[in-house]
Amino acid sequence: MEGYEIYDELCTPEGRVVAVLECFALSPTVYYCNAVTPAGKHVRLSATRNYNATRDWAERVTGLKVDRDLSGRGGKLKRRPR
């Protein structure tokens, strides 16, 4: 089975990555998210088909607000050609 692909990252104003939105290459519309809370705790959101809900969760957990459109692929990662 193919592994995860990074869909996008949420960074602090200083450039530190605090959340990574990802999906499996074979399931490009099922999102997962790993994030770090302001207290430094690592948390994970498992499979969701709703990109906006995944992004909102990352914002709540990190305490940061997305200041750009992370859905540059129309909200769905297209499977990459082999």
Secondary structure as GFF3:
##gff-version 3
##sequence-region A 1 82
A	DSSP	beta_strand	4	11	.	.	.	ID=ss1
A	DSSP	beta_strand	17	24	.	.	.	ID=ss2
A	DSSP	beta_strand	27	36	.	.	.	ID=ss3
A	DSSP	beta_strand	42	48	.	.	.	ID=ss4
A	DSSP	alpha_helix	51	62	.	.	.	ID=ss5
###
